[in-house]
Amino acid sequence: MKPAFEFTSELTPWASKPSVHFLQVPPEVGVEIKEIPSPPRGFGAIAVEVTIGATIWTTSIFPDSSLADSFFLPVKVAVRRAEDLEAGDTAEVTIQLI
């Protein structure tokens, strides 16, 4: 079983497409993630299972070119609604590499 990582992050709308929201995986977590071998995927994506509150789903995290060792975690509308999250809210997140 691959490791899980916990962090807190602020929900942010994507500048060029505000309907898309993401959480930033902090660099200190990103460094640890990069040390774990993962199968190659497009755009440097890494498959993860995410838990926020009572909601669990699978997605991918994507490298953040503006901040070394960080990743973007997209948060779909269904999750935002289920967990009552809006832009600017802080979420406690667990990601499990899959």
Biopython code that builds the backbone (N, CA, C, O; Angstrom):
import numpy as np
from Bio.PDB.StructureBuilder import StructureBuilder

atoms = [
    (1, "MET", "N", (0.849, -1.182, 0.000)),
    (1, "MET", "CA", (0.000, 0.000, 0.000)),
    (1, "MET", "C", (0.893, 1.243, 0.000)),
    (1, "MET", "O", (1.841, 1.337, 0.779)),
    (2, "LYS", "N", (0.584, 2.179, -0.868)),
    (2, "LYS", "CA", (1.357, 3.424, -0.941)),
    (2, "LYS", "C", (0.949, 4.351, 0.199)),
    (2, "LYS", "O", (-0.151, 4.229, 0.738)),
    (3, "PRO", "N", (1.829, 5.274, 0.564)),
    (3, "PRO", "CA", (1.553, 6.135, 1.721)),
    (3, "PRO", "C", (0.455, 7.164, 1.472)),
    (3, "PRO", "O", (0.108, 7.485, 0.335)),
    (4, "ALA", "N", (-0.076, 7.667, 2.587)),
    (4, "ALA", "CA", (-1.066, 8.742, 2.566)),
    (4, "ALA", "C", (-0.423, 10.000, 3.144)),
    (4, "ALA", "O", (0.509, 9.930, 3.945)),
    (5, "PHE", "N", (-0.935, 11.129, 2.728)),
    (5, "PHE", "CA", (-0.410, 12.423, 3.176)),
    (5, "PHE", "C", (-1.579, 13.298, 3.599)),
    (5, "PHE", "O", (-2.621, 13.316, 2.943)),
    (6, "GLU", "N", (-1.402, 14.019, 4.694)),
    (6, "GLU", "CA", (-2.434, 14.935, 5.177)),
    (6, "GLU", "C", (-1.919, 16.359, 5.120)),
    (6, "GLU", "O", (-0.749, 16.621, 5.401)),
    (7, "PHE", "N", (-2.801, 17.278, 4.753)),
    (7, "PHE", "CA", (-2.439, 18.690, 4.722)),
    (7, "PHE", "C", (-3.699, 19.532, 4.733)),
    (7, "PHE", "O", (-4.801, 19.018, 4.539)),
    (8, "THR", "N", (-3.536, 20.816, 4.959)),
    (8, "THR", "CA", (-4.626, 21.781, 4.922)),
    (8, "THR", "C", (-4.310, 22.770, 3.813)),
    (8, "THR", "O", (-3.168, 23.206, 3.670)),
    (9, "SER", "N", (-5.326, 23.128, 3.023)),
    (9, "SER", "CA", (-5.109, 24.035, 1.902)),
    (9, "SER", "C", (-6.369, 24.856, 1.637)),
    (9, "SER", "O", (-7.480, 24.456, 1.983)),
    (10, "GLU", "N", (-6.162, 26.012, 1.015)),
    (10, "GLU", "CA", (-7.275, 26.902, 0.680)),
    (10, "GLU", "C", (-7.801, 26.597, -0.719)),
    (10, "GLU", "O", (-7.028, 26.457, -1.667)),
    (11, "LEU", "N", (-9.121, 26.495, -0.839)),
    (11, "LEU", "CA", (-9.760, 26.250, -2.130)),
    (11, "LEU", "C", (-9.664, 27.514, -2.981)),
    (11, "LEU", "O", (-10.064, 28.598, -2.558)),
    (12, "THR", "N", (-9.123, 27.350, -4.192)),
    (12, "THR", "CA", (-8.848, 28.488, -5.058)),
    (12, "THR", "C", (-9.430, 28.253, -6.451)),
    (12, "THR", "O", (-9.252, 27.169, -7.006)),
    (13, "PRO", "N", (-10.120, 29.239, -7.031)),
    (13, "PRO", "CA", (-10.568, 29.082, -8.418)),
    (13, "PRO", "C", (-9.378, 29.236, -9.371)),
    (13, "PRO", "O", (-8.454, 30.006, -9.106)),
    (14, "TRP", "N", (-9.415, 28.503, -10.466)),
    (14, "TRP", "CA", (-8.374, 28.590, -11.495)),
    (14, "TRP", "C", (-8.516, 29.946, -12.182)),
    (14, "TRP", "O", (-9.618, 30.314, -12.590)),
    (15, "ALA", "N", (-7.434, 30.684, -12.317)),
    (15, "ALA", "CA", (-7.492, 32.050, -12.859)),
    (15, "ALA", "C", (-8.100, 32.102, -14.257)),
    (15, "ALA", "O", (-8.916, 32.979, -14.541)),
    (16, "SER", "N", (-7.717, 31.179, -15.128)),
    (16, "SER", "CA", (-8.204, 31.228, -16.512)),
    (16, "SER", "C", (-9.543, 30.530, -16.707)),
    (16, "SER", "O", (-10.165, 30.676, -17.760)),
    (17, "LYS", "N", (-9.995, 29.779, -15.715)),
    (17, "LYS", "CA", (-11.288, 29.091, -15.806)),
    (17, "LYS", "C", (-11.880, 29.009, -14.395)),
    (17, "LYS", "O", (-11.742, 27.981, -13.733)),
    (18, "PRO", "N", (-12.537, 30.076, -13.925)),
    (18, "PRO", "CA", (-12.997, 30.173, -12.539)),
    (18, "PRO", "C", (-13.977, 29.096, -12.096)),
    (18, "PRO", "O", (-14.188, 28.927, -10.895)),
    (19, "SER", "N", (-14.586, 28.357, -13.030)),
    (19, "SER", "CA", (-15.481, 27.280, -12.621)),
    (19, "SER", "C", (-14.707, 26.080, -12.083)),
    (19, "SER", "O", (-15.279, 25.224, -11.408)),
    (20, "VAL", "N", (-13.404, 26.014, -12.379)),
    (20, "VAL", "CA", (-12.542, 24.937, -11.892)),
    (20, "VAL", "C", (-11.861, 25.417, -10.614)),
    (20, "VAL", "O", (-11.271, 26.497, -10.584)),
    (21, "HIS", "N", (-11.948, 24.605, -9.558)),
    (21, "HIS", "CA", (-11.328, 24.938, -8.275)),
    (21, "HIS", "C", (-10.289, 23.884, -7.921)),
    (21, "HIS", "O", (-10.399, 22.724, -8.318)),
    (22, "PHE", "N", (-9.284, 24.304, -7.171)),
    (22, "PHE", "CA", (-8.232, 23.365, -6.790)),
    (22, "PHE", "C", (-7.718, 23.691, -5.390)),
    (22, "PHE", "O", (-7.941, 24.777, -4.855)),
    (23, "LEU", "N", (-7.028, 22.719, -4.826)),
    (23, "LEU", "CA", (-6.279, 22.887, -3.589)),
    (23, "LEU", "C", (-4.820, 22.694, -3.951)),
    (23, "LEU", "O", (-4.495, 21.880, -4.816)),
    (24, "GLN", "N", (-3.951, 23.426, -3.307)),
    (24, "GLN", "CA", (-2.524, 23.284, -3.583)),
    (24, "GLN", "C", (-1.916, 22.318, -2.577)),
    (24, "GLN", "O", (-2.062, 22.484, -1.366)),
    (25, "VAL", "N", (-1.229, 21.303, -3.102)),
    (25, "VAL", "CA", (-0.485, 20.380, -2.252)),
    (25, "VAL", "C", (0.790, 21.114, -1.841)),
    (25, "VAL", "O", (1.562, 21.523, -2.708)),
    (26, "PRO", "N", (1.030, 21.289, -0.542)),
    (26, "PRO", "CA", (2.198, 22.058, -0.097)),
    (26, "PRO", "C", (3.517, 21.425, -0.553)),
    (26, "PRO", "O", (3.612, 20.204, -0.685)),
    (27, "PRO", "N", (4.535, 22.262, -0.793)),
    (27, "PRO", "CA", (5.829, 21.745, -1.243)),
    (27, "PRO", "C", (6.436, 20.683, -0.330)),
    (27, "PRO", "O", (7.057, 19.738, -0.816)),
    (28, "GLU", "N", (6.265, 20.823, 0.991)),
    (28, "GLU", "CA", (6.842, 19.818, 1.888)),
    (28, "GLU", "C", (6.198, 18.444, 1.693)),
    (28, "GLU", "O", (6.849, 17.424, 1.917)),
    (29, "VAL", "N", (4.929, 18.406, 1.279)),
    (29, "VAL", "CA", (4.259, 17.150, 0.949)),
    (29, "VAL", "C", (4.684, 16.710, -0.457)),
    (29, "VAL", "O", (4.930, 15.528, -0.697)),
    (30, "GLY", "N", (4.768, 17.670, -1.379)),
    (30, "GLY", "CA", (5.167, 17.367, -2.756)),
    (30, "GLY", "C", (6.533, 16.711, -2.847)),
    (30, "GLY", "O", (6.734, 15.809, -3.661)),
    (31, "VAL", "N", (7.472, 17.151, -2.021)),
    (31, "VAL", "CA", (8.812, 16.561, -2.005)),
    (31, "VAL", "C", (8.723, 15.074, -1.665)),
    (31, "VAL", "O", (9.376, 14.244, -2.298)),
    (32, "GLU", "N", (7.912, 14.749, -0.664)),
    (32, "GLU", "CA", (7.757, 13.347, -0.262)),
    (32, "GLU", "C", (7.071, 12.532, -1.360)),
    (32, "GLU", "O", (7.449, 11.388, -1.611)),
    (33, "ILE", "N", (6.072, 13.116, -2.008)),
    (33, "ILE", "CA", (5.361, 12.413, -3.077)),
    (33, "ILE", "C", (6.309, 12.096, -4.231)),
    (33, "ILE", "O", (6.265, 11.001, -4.792)),
    (34, "LYS", "N", (7.160, 13.051, -4.582)),
    (34, "LYS", "CA", (8.084, 12.862, -5.704)),
    (34, "LYS", "C", (9.094, 11.745, -5.453)),
    (34, "LYS", "O", (9.653, 11.200, -6.405)),
    (35, "GLU", "N", (9.335, 11.399, -4.201)),
    (35, "GLU", "CA", (10.279, 10.340, -3.866)),
    (35, "GLU", "C", (9.697, 8.942, -4.067)),
    (35, "GLU", "O", (10.434, 7.956, -4.055)),
    (36, "ILE", "N", (8.387, 8.852, -4.250)),
    (36, "ILE", "CA", (7.710, 7.563, -4.388)),
    (36, "ILE", "C", (7.525, 7.251, -5.870)),
    (36, "ILE", "O", (6.915, 8.041, -6.590)),
    (37, "PRO", "N", (8.041, 6.117, -6.337)),
    (37, "PRO", "CA", (7.887, 5.772, -7.758)),
    (37, "PRO", "C", (6.414, 5.633, -8.131)),
    (37, "PRO", "O", (5.635, 5.002, -7.416)),
    (38, "SER", "N", (6.051, 6.225, -9.246)),
    (38, "SER", "CA", (4.691, 6.144, -9.775)),
    (38, "SER", "C", (4.766, 5.864, -11.262)),
    (38, "SER", "O", (5.705, 6.303, -11.926)),
    (39, "PRO", "N", (3.784, 5.135, -11.803)),
    (39, "PRO", "CA", (3.793, 4.902, -13.254)),
    (39, "PRO", "C", (3.654, 6.228, -13.998)),
    (39, "PRO", "O", (2.938, 7.117, -13.535)),
    (40, "PRO", "N", (4.321, 6.377, -15.135)),
    (40, "PRO", "CA", (4.220, 7.633, -15.886)),
    (40, "PRO", "C", (2.797, 7.870, -16.391)),
    (40, "PRO", "O", (2.126, 6.951, -16.860)),
    (41, "ARG", "N", (2.350, 9.135, -16.281)),
    (41, "ARG", "CA", (1.034, 9.549, -16.774)),
    (41, "ARG", "C", (1.210, 10.886, -17.463)),
    (41, "ARG", "O", (2.206, 11.577, -17.249)),
    (42, "GLY", "N", (0.255, 11.245, -18.279)),
    (42, "GLY", "CA", (0.318, 12.505, -19.000)),
    (42, "GLY", "C", (0.429, 13.712, -18.097)),
    (42, "GLY", "O", (-0.175, 13.744, -17.024)),
    (43, "PHE", "N", (1.186, 14.697, -18.514)),
    (43, "PHE", "CA", (1.361, 15.977, -17.816)),
    (43, "PHE", "C", (1.998, 15.819, -16.439)),
    (43, "PHE", "O", (1.919, 16.739, -15.625)),
    (44, "GLY", "N", (2.627, 14.677, -16.157)),
    (44, "GLY", "CA", (3.244, 14.459, -14.852)),
    (44, "GLY", "C", (2.239, 14.170, -13.750)),
    (44, "GLY", "O", (2.561, 14.277, -12.566)),
    (45, "ALA", "N", (1.019, 13.802, -14.137)),
    (45, "ALA", "CA", (-0.043, 13.542, -13.168)),
    (45, "ALA", "C", (0.276, 12.311, -12.318)),
    (45, "ALA", "O", (0.962, 11.390, -12.760)),
    (46, "ILE", "N", (-0.234, 12.321, -11.102)),
    (46, "ILE", "CA", (-0.094, 11.195, -10.182)),
    (46, "ILE", "C", (-1.487, 10.842, -9.671)),
    (46, "ILE", "O", (-2.198, 11.701, -9.150)),
    (47, "ALA", "N", (-1.874, 9.577, -9.822)),
    (47, "ALA", "CA", (-3.195, 9.120, -9.391)),
    (47, "ALA", "C", (-3.270, 9.078, -7.870)),
    (47, "ALA", "O", (-2.350, 8.605, -7.201)),
    (48, "VAL", "N", (-4.386, 9.583, -7.333)),
    (48, "VAL", "CA", (-4.587, 9.622, -5.884)),
    (48, "VAL", "C", (-6.041, 9.331, -5.533)),
    (48, "VAL", "O", (-6.947, 9.534, -6.342)),
    (49, "GLU", "N", (-6.242, 8.850, -4.302)),
    (49, "GLU", "CA", (-7.564, 8.793, -3.705)),
    (49, "GLU", "C", (-7.587, 9.914, -2.677)),
    (49, "GLU", "O", (-6.673, 10.034, -1.861)),
    (50, "VAL", "N", (-8.619, 10.726, -2.717)),
    (50, "VAL", "CA", (-8.697, 11.927, -1.881)),
    (50, "VAL", "C", (-9.841, 11.788, -0.881)),
    (50, "VAL", "O", (-10.914, 11.277, -1.201)),
    (51, "THR", "N", (-9.581, 12.259, 0.337)),
    (51, "THR", "CA", (-10.630, 12.331, 1.348)),
    (51, "THR", "C", (-10.689, 13.763, 1.870)),
    (51, "THR", "O", (-9.690, 14.317, 2.330)),
    (52, "ILE", "N", (-11.874, 14.342, 1.789)),
    (52, "ILE", "CA", (-12.177, 15.629, 2.418)),
    (52, "ILE", "C", (-13.481, 15.413, 3.161)),
    (52, "ILE", "O", (-14.511, 15.126, 2.550)),
    (53, "GLY", "N", (-13.440, 15.550, 4.479)),
    (53, "GLY", "CA", (-14.637, 15.290, 5.271)),
    (53, "GLY", "C", (-15.096, 13.855, 5.069)),
    (53, "GLY", "O", (-14.318, 12.916, 5.238)),
    (54, "ALA", "N", (-16.364, 13.690, 4.706)),
    (54, "ALA", "CA", (-16.921, 12.357, 4.478)),
    (54, "ALA", "C", (-16.840, 11.936, 3.012)),
    (54, "ALA", "O", (-17.283, 10.844, 2.656)),
    (55, "THR", "N", (-16.284, 12.785, 2.169)),
    (55, "THR", "CA", (-16.244, 12.517, 0.727)),
    (55, "THR", "C", (-14.899, 11.924, 0.319)),
    (55, "THR", "O", (-13.837, 12.444, 0.662)),
    (56, "ILE", "N", (-14.976, 10.813, -0.430)),
    (56, "ILE", "CA", (-13.784, 10.135, -0.937)),
    (56, "ILE", "C", (-13.955, 9.961, -2.441)),
    (56, "ILE", "O", (-15.011, 9.524, -2.897)),
    (57, "TRP", "N", (-12.916, 10.302, -3.221)),
    (57, "TRP", "CA", (-12.963, 10.115, -4.664)),
    (57, "TRP", "C", (-11.559, 9.913, -5.208)),
    (57, "TRP", "O", (-10.573, 10.166, -4.517)),
    (58, "THR", "N", (-11.476, 9.457, -6.452)),
    (58, "THR", "CA", (-10.179, 9.303, -7.110)),
    (58, "THR", "C", (-10.022, 10.369, -8.177)),
    (58, "THR", "O", (-10.977, 10.744, -8.858)),
    (59, "THR", "N", (-8.802, 10.845, -8.306)),
    (59, "THR", "CA", (-8.462, 11.867, -9.284)),
    (59, "THR", "C", (-6.958, 11.818, -9.492)),
    (59, "THR", "O", (-6.310, 10.834, -9.135)),
    (60, "SER", "N", (-6.410, 12.853, -10.057)),
    (60, "SER", "CA", (-4.957, 12.983, -10.200)),
    (60, "SER", "C", (-4.531, 14.345, -9.685)),
    (60, "SER", "O", (-5.291, 15.313, -9.734)),
    (61, "ILE", "N", (-3.306, 14.403, -9.193)),
    (61, "ILE", "CA", (-2.699, 15.681, -8.869)),
    (61, "ILE", "C", (-1.726, 16.011, -9.990)),
    (61, "ILE", "O", (-1.167, 15.111, -10.617)),
    (62, "PHE", "N", (-1.521, 17.307, -10.243)),
    (62, "PHE", "CA", (-0.703, 17.759, -11.362)),
    (62, "PHE", "C", (0.394, 18.692, -10.870)),
    (62, "PHE", "O", (0.146, 19.521, -9.994)),
    (63, "PRO", "N", (1.599, 18.577, -11.415)),
    (63, "PRO", "CA", (2.689, 19.458, -10.982)),
    (63, "PRO", "C", (2.331, 20.932, -11.161)),
    (63, "PRO", "O", (1.700, 21.315, -12.146)),
    (64, "ASP", "N", (2.739, 21.738, -10.209)),
    (64, "ASP", "CA", (2.527, 23.182, -10.245)),
    (64, "ASP", "C", (3.835, 23.822, -10.714)),
    (64, "ASP", "O", (4.808, 23.869, -9.961)),
    (65, "SER", "N", (3.859, 24.306, -11.930)),
    (65, "SER", "CA", (5.091, 24.872, -12.488)),
    (65, "SER", "C", (5.479, 26.208, -11.834)),
    (65, "SER", "O", (6.610, 26.667, -11.988)),
    (66, "SER", "N", (4.541, 26.830, -11.108)),
    (66, "SER", "CA", (4.854, 28.121, -10.487)),
    (66, "SER", "C", (5.455, 27.977, -9.081)),
    (66, "SER", "O", (5.925, 28.959, -8.507)),
    (67, "LEU", "N", (5.441, 26.757, -8.528)),
    (67, "LEU", "CA", (5.952, 26.548, -7.176)),
    (67, "LEU", "C", (6.636, 25.188, -7.115)),
    (67, "LEU", "O", (5.978, 24.153, -7.220)),
    (68, "ALA", "N", (7.936, 25.188, -6.949)),
    (68, "ALA", "CA", (8.709, 23.943, -6.941)),
    (68, "ALA", "C", (8.160, 22.950, -5.923)),
    (68, "ALA", "O", (7.802, 23.320, -4.805)),
    (69, "ASP", "N", (8.102, 21.690, -6.327)),
    (69, "ASP", "CA", (7.701, 20.571, -5.472)),
    (69, "ASP", "C", (6.242, 20.620, -5.030)),
    (69, "ASP", "O", (5.868, 19.941, -4.074)),
    (70, "SER", "N", (5.425, 21.400, -5.698)),
    (70, "SER", "CA", (4.015, 21.467, -5.345)),
    (70, "SER", "C", (3.163, 20.853, -6.451)),
    (70, "SER", "O", (3.618, 20.669, -7.580)),
    (71, "PHE", "N", (1.924, 20.544, -6.101)),
    (71, "PHE", "CA", (0.965, 19.967, -7.042)),
    (71, "PHE", "C", (-0.373, 20.676, -6.884)),
    (71, "PHE", "O", (-0.671, 21.238, -5.830)),
    (72, "PHE", "N", (-1.186, 20.643, -7.958)),
    (72, "PHE", "CA", (-2.572, 21.086, -7.919)),
    (72, "PHE", "C", (-3.454, 19.867, -7.708)),
    (72, "PHE", "O", (-3.228, 18.823, -8.319)),
    (73, "LEU", "N", (-4.456, 19.991, -6.850)),
    (73, "LEU", "CA", (-5.459, 18.952, -6.641)),
    (73, "LEU", "C", (-6.809, 19.531, -7.057)),
    (73, "LEU", "O", (-7.378, 20.346, -6.331)),
    (74, "PRO", "N", (-7.332, 19.121, -8.223)),
    (74, "PRO", "CA", (-8.641, 19.640, -8.629)),
    (74, "PRO", "C", (-9.746, 19.098, -7.717)),
    (74, "PRO", "O", (-9.716, 17.940, -7.302)),
    (75, "VAL", "N", (-10.718, 19.958, -7.416)),
    (75, "VAL", "CA", (-11.838, 19.576, -6.547)),
    (75, "VAL", "C", (-13.120, 19.797, -7.337)),
    (75, "VAL", "O", (-13.509, 20.933, -7.608)),
    (76, "LYS", "N", (-13.767, 18.703, -7.699)),
    (76, "LYS", "CA", (-14.952, 18.809, -8.552)),
    (76, "LYS", "C", (-16.150, 19.385, -7.805)),
    (76, "LYS", "O", (-16.191, 19.392, -6.575)),
    (77, "VAL", "N", (-17.116, 19.864, -8.568)),
    (77, "VAL", "CA", (-18.302, 20.534, -8.031)),
    (77, "VAL", "C", (-19.032, 19.642, -7.033)),
    (77, "VAL", "O", (-19.450, 20.122, -5.979)),
    (78, "ALA", "N", (-19.195, 18.364, -7.338)),
    (78, "ALA", "CA", (-19.934, 17.458, -6.448)),
    (78, "ALA", "C", (-19.288, 17.404, -5.061)),
    (78, "ALA", "O", (-19.992, 17.345, -4.053)),
    (79, "VAL", "N", (-17.981, 17.422, -5.005)),
    (79, "VAL", "CA", (-17.268, 17.398, -3.719)),
    (79, "VAL", "C", (-17.456, 18.727, -3.001)),
    (79, "VAL", "O", (-17.720, 18.757, -1.799)),
    (80, "ARG", "N", (-17.320, 19.820, -3.735)),
    (80, "ARG", "CA", (-17.501, 21.144, -3.111)),
    (80, "ARG", "C", (-18.896, 21.276, -2.516)),
    (80, "ARG", "O", (-19.056, 21.813, -1.420)),
    (81, "ARG", "N", (-19.891, 20.795, -3.222)),
    (81, "ARG", "CA", (-21.270, 20.861, -2.706)),
    (81, "ARG", "C", (-21.439, 19.946, -1.493)),
    (81, "ARG", "O", (-22.002, 20.356, -0.478)),
    (82, "ALA", "N", (-20.955, 18.711, -1.599)),
    (82, "ALA", "CA", (-21.111, 17.740, -0.506)),
    (82, "ALA", "C", (-20.439, 18.211, 0.775)),
    (82, "ALA", "O", (-20.935, 17.954, 1.872)),
    (83, "GLU", "N", (-19.310, 18.903, 0.637)),
    (83, "GLU", "CA", (-18.549, 19.354, 1.804)),
    (83, "GLU", "C", (-18.757, 20.841, 2.100)),
    (83, "GLU", "O", (-18.083, 21.405, 2.963)),
    (84, "ASP", "N", (-19.695, 21.475, 1.380)),
    (84, "ASP", "CA", (-20.042, 22.885, 1.590)),
    (84, "ASP", "C", (-18.795, 23.770, 1.527)),
    (84, "ASP", "O", (-18.559, 24.596, 2.408)),
    (85, "LEU", "N", (-18.004, 23.581, 0.469)),
    (85, "LEU", "CA", (-16.770, 24.351, 0.269)),
    (85, "LEU", "C", (-16.959, 25.399, -0.807)),
    (85, "LEU", "O", (-17.535, 25.132, -1.861)),
    (86, "GLU", "N", (-16.467, 26.595, -0.528)),
    (86, "GLU", "CA", (-16.475, 27.685, -1.500)),
    (86, "GLU", "C", (-15.064, 28.246, -1.604)),
    (86, "GLU", "O", (-14.225, 28.006, -0.736)),
    (87, "ALA", "N", (-14.809, 28.991, -2.668)),
    (87, "ALA", "CA", (-13.500, 29.624, -2.854)),
    (87, "ALA", "C", (-13.115, 30.383, -1.589)),
    (87, "ALA", "O", (-13.916, 31.126, -1.023)),
    (88, "GLY", "N", (-11.876, 30.180, -1.161)),
    (88, "GLY", "CA", (-11.376, 30.835, 0.039)),
    (88, "GLY", "C", (-11.499, 29.991, 1.296)),
    (88, "GLY", "O", (-10.851, 30.284, 2.301)),
    (89, "ASP", "N", (-12.330, 28.936, 1.255)),
    (89, "ASP", "CA", (-12.446, 28.047, 2.410)),
    (89, "ASP", "C", (-11.200, 27.181, 2.524)),
    (89, "ASP", "O", (-10.537, 26.890, 1.528)),
    (90, "THR", "N", (-10.896, 26.780, 3.736)),
    (90, "THR", "CA", (-9.765, 25.891, 3.992)),
    (90, "THR", "C", (-10.289, 24.472, 4.190)),
    (90, "THR", "O", (-11.283, 24.261, 4.885)),
    (91, "ALA", "N", (-9.622, 23.512, 3.580)),
    (91, "ALA", "CA", (-10.034, 22.102, 3.686)),
    (91, "ALA", "C", (-8.900, 21.270, 4.269)),
    (91, "ALA", "O", (-7.726, 21.493, 3.972)),
    (92, "GLU", "N", (-9.273, 20.313, 5.099)),
    (92, "GLU", "CA", (-8.322, 19.313, 5.582)),
    (92, "GLU", "C", (-8.405, 18.140, 4.620)),
    (92, "GLU", "O", (-9.482, 17.594, 4.377)),
    (93, "VAL", "N", (-7.251, 17.757, 4.073)),
    (93, "VAL", "CA", (-7.202, 16.809, 2.967)),
    (93, "VAL", "C", (-6.310, 15.629, 3.318)),
    (93, "VAL", "O", (-5.272, 15.794, 3.959)),
    (94, "THR", "N", (-6.717, 14.447, 2.898)),
    (94, "THR", "CA", (-5.844, 13.280, 2.918)),
    (94, "THR", "C", (-5.785, 12.764, 1.491)),
    (94, "THR", "O", (-6.817, 12.540, 0.859)),
    (95, "ILE", "N", (-4.553, 12.574, 0.980)),
    (95, "ILE", "CA", (-4.410, 11.943, -0.330)),
    (95, "ILE", "C", (-3.608, 10.661, -0.153)),
    (95, "ILE", "O", (-2.597, 10.624, 0.548)),
    (96, "GLN", "N", (-4.091, 9.613, -0.811)),
    (96, "GLN", "CA", (-3.455, 8.312, -0.806)),
    (96, "GLN", "C", (-3.020, 8.035, -2.242)),
    (96, "GLN", "O", (-3.855, 8.022, -3.146)),
    (97, "LEU", "N", (-1.747, 7.819, -2.458)),
    (97, "LEU", "CA", (-1.292, 7.493, -3.814)),
    (97, "LEU", "C", (-1.835, 6.128, -4.200)),
    (97, "LEU", "O", (-1.867, 5.209, -3.383)),
    (98, "ILE", "N", (-2.266, 6.000, -5.462)),
    (98, "ILE", "CA", (-2.819, 4.715, -5.939)),
    (98, "ILE", "C", (-2.079, 4.271, -7.185)),
    (98, "ILE", "O", (-2.386, 3.219, -7.744)),
]
sb = StructureBuilder()
sb.init_structure("model")
sb.init_model(0)
sb.init_chain("A")
sb.init_seg("    ")
for serial, (resi, resn, name, xyz) in enumerate(atoms, 1):
    if name == "N":
        sb.init_residue(resn, " ", resi, " ")
    sb.init_atom(name, np.array(xyz, "f"), 0.0, 1.0, " ", f" {name:<3s}", serial, name[0])
structure = sb.get_structure()
